[in-house]
Amino acid sequence: MSVFGWIVIHQHLGYTFNWNLPWADYKAGFGSTDANFWLGLEKVHLLTSSQPYRLRVEVQERSSNLWYSAEYWTFKVGDKLNDKYRLEVSGYSGDASDSLQYAGDMNGNGLFGSYSHNGMKFTTSDQDNDLFYNNCATYRRGGWWYNNCYWVCLTCQANKYEWRPLGYIADSRMMIKPQ
């Protein structure tokens, strides 16, 4: 699906879809472009390794229903074999906060950098590649580029579906476009 030249790679609408799917599903892609949708890690890797892409994330904050956006001027997903579909982003602009590259701590806990998703490998409940002592995808109920399980998850169940510091999300979309 394409919107004004942007290729939609992820769309999460509402809370009824079960995002807690295995590695093979996140690799291949699933859903429908007019509903909940994941293009597939392998397809996104092939696209972003063919030429430079940028990323736009749109999130609807749950309590206000207001939409916010974050754009990253560079976006790449690594390969399956060596990188486990590692996320690479840089160059933030927008009003949703630079949550994918967040380097601070959470509520003064001193764990600086433990919440950055940039540089993280993709994790699912059957493929644990995060840095947490347990599997973040099992705990959060959805696959994602986890570091320490917190800060951002656009594929999680309702009570863990978030984009910090905005908070809990009602809907979200991720789109890419060649630079």
QUIHUTA-V832643 format. One record per residue. RES is the residue in one letter. D_FIRST is the distance of its C-alpha to the first C-alpha in whole Angstrom. Layout:
res:RES d_first:D_FIRST
res:RES d_first:D_FIRST
//
This chain:
res:M d_first:0
res:S d_first:4
res:V d_first:7
res:F d_first:10
res:G d_first:10
res:W d_first:8
res:I d_first:6
res:V d_first:6
res:I d_first:8
res:H d_first:10
res:Q d_first:10
res:H d_first:14
res:L d_first:15
res:G d_first:19
res:Y d_first:21
res:T d_first:22
res:F d_first:19
res:N d_first:21
res:W d_first:20
res:N d_first:23
res:L d_first:22
res:P d_first:23
res:W d_first:22
res:A d_first:21
res:D d_first:18
res:Y d_first:17
res:K d_first:18
res:A d_first:16
res:G d_first:13
res:F d_first:13
res:G d_first:12
res:S d_first:9
res:T d_first:6
res:D d_first:9
res:A d_first:11
res:N d_first:12
res:F d_first:10
res:W d_first:11
res:L d_first:9
res:G d_first:13
res:L d_first:16
res:E d_first:16
res:K d_first:13
res:V d_first:13
res:H d_first:17
res:L d_first:17
res:L d_first:14
res:T d_first:16
res:S d_first:20
res:S d_first:19
res:Q d_first:19
res:P d_first:19
res:Y d_first:16
res:R d_first:16
res:L d_first:15
res:R d_first:14
res:V d_first:15
res:E d_first:15
res:V d_first:18
res:Q d_first:20
res:E d_first:23
res:R d_first:25
res:S d_first:28
res:S d_first:27
res:N d_first:24
res:L d_first:23
res:W d_first:20
res:Y d_first:21
res:S d_first:19
res:A d_first:20
res:E d_first:19
res:Y d_first:20
res:W d_first:21
res:T d_first:21
res:F d_first:18
res:K d_first:19
res:V d_first:19
res:G d_first:22
res:D d_first:23
res:K d_first:24
res:L d_first:27
res:N d_first:29
res:D d_first:26
res:K d_first:25
res:Y d_first:21
res:R d_first:23
res:L d_first:21
res:E d_first:23
res:V d_first:22
res:S d_first:24
res:G d_first:25
res:Y d_first:24
res:S d_first:24
res:G d_first:23
res:D d_first:24
res:A d_first:23
res:S d_first:26
res:D d_first:25
res:S d_first:25
res:L d_first:24
res:Q d_first:27
res:Y d_first:29
res:A d_first:33
res:G d_first:35
res:D d_first:36
res:M d_first:36
res:N d_first:39
res:G d_first:41
res:N d_first:41
res:G d_first:41
res:L d_first:39
res:F d_first:37
res:G d_first:34
res:S d_first:34
res:Y d_first:30
res:S d_first:28
res:H d_first:25
res:N d_first:25
res:G d_first:27
res:M d_first:26
res:K d_first:25
res:F d_first:23
res:T d_first:25
res:T d_first:24
res:S d_first:27
res:D d_first:28
res:Q d_first:28
res:D d_first:30
res:N d_first:29
res:D d_first:30
res:L d_first:33
res:F d_first:34
res:Y d_first:37
res:N d_first:35
res:N d_first:31
res:C d_first:29
res:A d_first:26
res:T d_first:29
res:Y d_first:30
res:R d_first:27
res:R d_first:26
res:G d_first:22
res:G d_first:21
res:W d_first:21
res:W d_first:23
res:Y d_first:26
res:N d_first:29
res:N d_first:32
res:C d_first:29
res:Y d_first:29
res:W d_first:28
res:V d_first:24
res:C d_first:22
res:L d_first:18
res:T d_first:19
res:C d_first:22
res:Q d_first:24
res:A d_first:25
res:N d_first:28
res:K d_first:27
res:Y d_first:23
res:E d_first:24
res:W d_first:23
res:R d_first:27
res:P d_first:29
res:L d_first:27
res:G d_first:27
res:Y d_first:26
res:I d_first:22
res:A d_first:21
res:D d_first:17
res:S d_first:15
res:R d_first:12
res:M d_first:11
res:M d_first:10
res:I d_first:11
res:K d_first:12
res:P d_first:15
res:Q d_first:18
//
